[in-house]
Amino acid sequence: MNITYWQIIRDDSKRTFEVISKTTNDNAFTNRTHAMQKAGMNVSCMTPPVTNKTASKELIKLAGYTKEEGLNDRLMKQYSEILRSIDPW
């Protein structure tokens, strides 16, 4: 049985989050978040299961966090800039 998970990225500095997508395999997502953390970014991820109460991503709420559309794109851009500053090639 495959369980489907939501991919949620959080910016812990600004206390914002974005629900990215559903997946049955979250390895790449968690590895990418871990790489961002190693680069010094204050981010975290969550992969809660999709349930009847959270069937729609609009229903997902995190206490103390506000939704930010485009958060994942912003974080990926910031991460890319960090990598370029470390290794320009």
Backbone as CSV, one residue per row, in Angstrom:
resi,resn,N_x,N_y,N_z,CA_x,CA_y,CA_z,C_x,C_y,C_z
1,MET,0.841,-1.180,0.000,0.000,0.000,0.000,0.884,1.241,0.000
2,ASN,0.673,2.101,-0.950,1.413,3.354,-1.014,0.674,4.444,-0.253
3,ILE,1.369,5.097,0.639,0.802,6.217,1.379,1.244,7.500,0.682
4,THR,0.312,8.415,0.518,0.625,9.689,-0.114,0.883,10.729,0.969
5,TYR,1.923,11.529,0.753,2.320,12.557,1.711,2.262,13.935,1.066
6,TRP,1.985,14.936,1.881,2.135,16.321,1.442,3.595,16.727,1.637
7,GLN,4.106,17.539,0.731,5.441,18.120,0.898,5.250,19.565,1.338
8,ILE,5.683,19.870,2.550,5.532,21.210,3.115,6.905,21.738,3.461
9,ILE,7.248,22.897,2.904,8.526,23.550,3.208,8.239,24.741,4.116
10,ARG,9.099,24.949,5.116,8.911,26.051,6.062,10.161,26.919,6.104
11,ASP,9.960,28.221,6.098,11.030,29.182,6.333,10.907,29.586,7.799
12,ASP,11.773,29.039,8.633,11.664,29.263,10.071,12.103,30.666,10.485
13,SER,12.819,31.375,9.639,13.205,32.751,9.941,12.015,33.695,9.811
14,LYS,11.249,33.534,8.752,10.095,34.403,8.503,8.785,33.793,8.977
15,ARG,8.840,32.541,9.469,7.662,31.837,9.969,6.578,31.725,8.897
16,THR,7.006,31.301,7.700,6.083,31.082,6.602,6.217,29.648,6.109
17,PHE,5.186,29.174,5.395,5.226,27.826,4.843,4.494,27.790,3.517
18,GLU,4.796,26.745,2.750,4.090,26.509,1.500,3.893,25.009,1.335
19,VAL,2.691,24.627,0.940,2.404,23.243,0.596,2.757,23.095,-0.878
20,ILE,3.731,22.242,-1.170,4.243,22.144,-2.534,3.422,21.166,-3.357
21,SER,3.359,19.905,-2.932,2.652,18.902,-3.725,2.437,17.648,-2.892
22,LYS,1.794,16.658,-3.518,1.637,15.335,-2.927,2.673,14.407,-3.548
23,THR,3.100,13.413,-2.779,4.060,12.446,-3.299,3.958,11.141,-2.513
24,THR,4.438,10.078,-3.096,4.538,8.815,-2.362,5.979,8.555,-1.930
25,ASN,6.926,9.337,-2.456,8.338,9.188,-2.107,8.901,10.585,-1.860
26,ASP,9.279,10.852,-0.622,9.736,12.196,-0.260,11.247,12.291,-0.093
27,ASN,12.001,11.318,-0.585,13.456,11.305,-0.391,14.141,12.536,-0.973
28,ALA,13.856,12.864,-2.217,14.518,14.009,-2.860,14.170,15.303,-2.139
29,PHE,12.932,15.430,-1.726,12.482,16.639,-1.034,13.211,16.818,0.298
30,THR,13.275,15.767,1.111,13.950,15.882,2.402,15.458,16.046,2.230
31,ASN,16.041,15.404,1.242,17.473,15.576,0.987,17.791,17.006,0.570
32,ARG,16.945,17.598,-0.270,17.158,18.981,-0.707,17.030,19.940,0.476
33,THR,16.057,19.699,1.353,15.893,20.547,2.532,17.103,20.421,3.460
34,HIS,17.602,19.213,3.616,18.786,18.997,4.454,20.002,19.722,3.866
35,ALA,20.141,19.712,2.544,21.251,20.424,1.896,21.135,21.924,2.137
36,MET,19.918,22.448,2.113,19.716,23.872,2.405,20.118,24.189,3.838
37,GLN,19.777,23.312,4.762,20.150,23.507,6.161,21.662,23.496,6.325
38,LYS,22.346,22.571,5.642,23.808,22.516,5.720,24.452,23.760,5.137
39,ALA,23.764,24.407,4.190,24.280,25.636,3.594,24.017,26.848,4.488
40,GLY,23.349,26.639,5.625,23.127,27.726,6.576,21.742,28.343,6.524
41,MET,20.859,27.796,5.728,19.508,28.343,5.641,18.664,27.808,6.796
42,ASN,17.785,28.659,7.323,16.923,28.294,8.445,15.579,27.797,7.897
43,VAL,15.594,26.587,7.335,14.405,25.988,6.734,14.173,24.606,7.338
44,SER,12.956,24.132,7.200,12.631,22.779,7.622,11.511,22.267,6.724
45,CYS,11.283,20.964,6.795,10.227,20.392,5.967,9.370,19.463,6.792
46,MET,8.183,19.229,6.273,7.251,18.292,6.878,6.674,17.441,5.768
47,THR,6.361,16.199,6.081,5.703,15.333,5.108,4.569,14.572,5.789
48,PRO,3.503,15.302,6.185,2.376,14.614,6.816,1.578,13.821,5.782
49,PRO,0.917,12.759,6.211,0.124,11.973,5.267,-1.121,12.731,4.818
50,VAL,-1.572,12.430,3.619,-2.819,12.993,3.114,-3.955,12.204,3.754
51,THR,-4.867,12.907,4.408,-6.009,12.264,5.053,-7.292,12.924,4.553
52,ASN,-8.416,12.429,5.017,-9.689,13.042,4.641,-9.787,14.481,5.128
53,LYS,-9.182,14.772,6.278,-9.227,16.131,6.821,-8.280,17.074,6.090
54,THR,-7.264,16.527,5.421,-6.291,17.357,4.705,-6.235,16.961,3.230
55,ALA,-7.382,16.617,2.665,-7.410,16.194,1.264,-7.078,17.338,0.326
56,SER,-7.348,18.563,0.737,-7.039,19.740,-0.070,-5.915,20.512,0.603
57,LYS,-4.960,20.991,-0.190,-3.831,21.702,0.422,-4.252,23.028,1.046
58,GLU,-5.397,23.568,0.642,-5.897,24.806,1.252,-6.340,24.593,2.699
59,LEU,-6.607,23.353,3.085,-7.052,23.051,4.445,-5.894,22.913,5.426
60,ILE,-4.674,22.864,4.934,-3.511,22.661,5.806,-3.109,23.977,6.453
61,LYS,-2.989,23.940,7.764,-2.576,25.113,8.532,-1.507,24.682,9.524
62,LEU,-0.552,25.563,9.778,0.491,25.297,10.771,0.445,26.408,11.811
63,ALA,0.365,26.038,13.064,0.303,27.018,14.146,1.566,27.870,14.155
64,GLY,1.383,29.188,14.161,2.508,30.111,14.226,3.122,30.443,12.876
65,TYR,2.628,29.847,11.801,3.158,30.082,10.455,2.058,30.631,9.563
66,THR,2.443,31.444,8.590,1.498,31.938,7.592,1.888,31.383,6.232
67,LYS,0.898,31.234,5.364,1.162,30.719,4.018,1.857,31.777,3.179
68,GLU,2.797,31.335,2.373,3.496,32.218,1.431,3.555,31.503,0.088
69,GLU,2.842,32.037,-0.879,2.892,31.478,-2.228,4.255,31.780,-2.839
70,GLY,4.862,30.806,-3.455,6.164,30.987,-4.077,7.339,30.844,-3.132
71,LEU,7.080,30.363,-1.925,8.161,30.204,-0.936,9.221,29.242,-1.436
72,ASN,8.807,28.123,-1.984,9.775,27.132,-2.456,10.668,27.724,-3.547
73,ASP,10.096,28.480,-4.469,10.893,29.106,-5.528,11.889,30.101,-4.941
74,ARG,11.440,30.875,-3.961,12.325,31.861,-3.328,13.477,31.167,-2.608
75,LEU,13.163,30.096,-1.891,14.208,29.376,-1.167,15.185,28.696,-2.114
76,MET,14.675,28.134,-3.205,15.562,27.493,-4.186,16.491,28.528,-4.834
77,LYS,15.971,29.721,-5.100,16.798,30.788,-5.670,17.879,31.205,-4.677
78,GLN,17.493,31.352,-3.420,18.453,31.716,-2.373,19.520,30.628,-2.225
79,TYR,19.123,29.384,-2.252,20.057,28.262,-2.143,21.020,28.240,-3.334
80,SER,20.497,28.493,-4.513,21.331,28.540,-5.712,22.381,29.648,-5.612
81,GLU,21.980,30.808,-5.084,22.923,31.918,-4.907,24.006,31.559,-3.889
82,ILE,23.642,30.860,-2.845,24.635,30.426,-1.839,25.639,29.485,-2.487
83,LEU,25.141,28.534,-3.273,26.049,27.595,-3.934,26.972,28.293,-4.904
84,ARG,26.472,29.274,-5.647,27.321,30.009,-6.578,28.377,30.835,-5.868
85,SER,28.055,31.340,-4.680,29.037,32.141,-3.935,30.152,31.243,-3.384
86,ILE,29.826,29.988,-3.108,30.825,29.052,-2.595,31.708,28.543,-3.720
87,ASP,31.089,28.137,-4.812,31.813,27.564,-5.941,31.309,28.216,-7.238
88,PRO,32.017,29.226,-7.736,31.511,29.953,-8.928,31.500,29.118,-10.198
89,TRP,32.095,27.965,-10.194,32.095,27.140,-11.399,30.923,26.230,-11.365
